[in-house]
Amino acid sequence: AIAEGAPVGSLGALSRLIAQAFERRAEARVALFSAAVSLAHRAMEEPVAAAGLLEELLLGLSQIAWAELDALGALGQRLMLVADPMVRHSGEAEAVGCELSERERALLEAWSRCVWEVGRHAPHCLGLAASRLVLRAAAAAIAAPTQAPPARTLALLGEPWSDEALRGGGAIPLTSRRSLLEIGGAAAFAAWASRAVEGEGFPEGTKAEAKERFVRELSSSGDNTTHFKQLLKRFCTRKGGT
């Protein structure tokens, strides 16, 4: 609420203060995300004065939050669980090392709420880099076993964004292929695609070599939507063989 009542001329100093405190005081990061939310509300009223500050601040906070949550590659390991056929239940031995700690959960929930609020009140301040980071962290979290899924994180992933700045090539990716590539990276996408086409029933009679080639081509299709659709159609309609 501090940013909402602060004079316009002090918003720059306030933004820098939040960023410095967020970097230096790990124990205060959950609470400091609320300060960024209040700046988002101010950006809606003072777009000229607050918009640039908010986008820069959100990116900095997101990079620090990502670094903390991804300690020792934890987020990447959780993302790979999407393609893992083993079912893990919270509290069991197989889930050790996969579940979110209370600290991780609180930080992710505060981060998700902050980005959600910025997307609602100041969508022009939600940069692509910050949104990619939080979406990857959110996807990793819901891939991990848990008894109580993080509600705000699920709300962020399930939000039907209506502002055009957040759609398509904007901050929030829409297409499933682009989303998976941006959330999990090329390696995770290839693992997910391989998992989707494994087995002998789909497509009928398709050799393993053909499936491997399809996954490679699909993963390297980039932003060429037409080529992606052609690859998918050709693979799904093949009658067998190579």
Helices and strands as residue ranges (DSSP letters): H 2-5, G 8-10, H 11-24, G 26-28, H 29-45, H 47-69, G 71-73, H 74-79, G 80-83, G 93-95, H 102-121, G 123-125, H 128-143, H 151-158, G 164-166, H 176-197, H 208-219, H 225-237
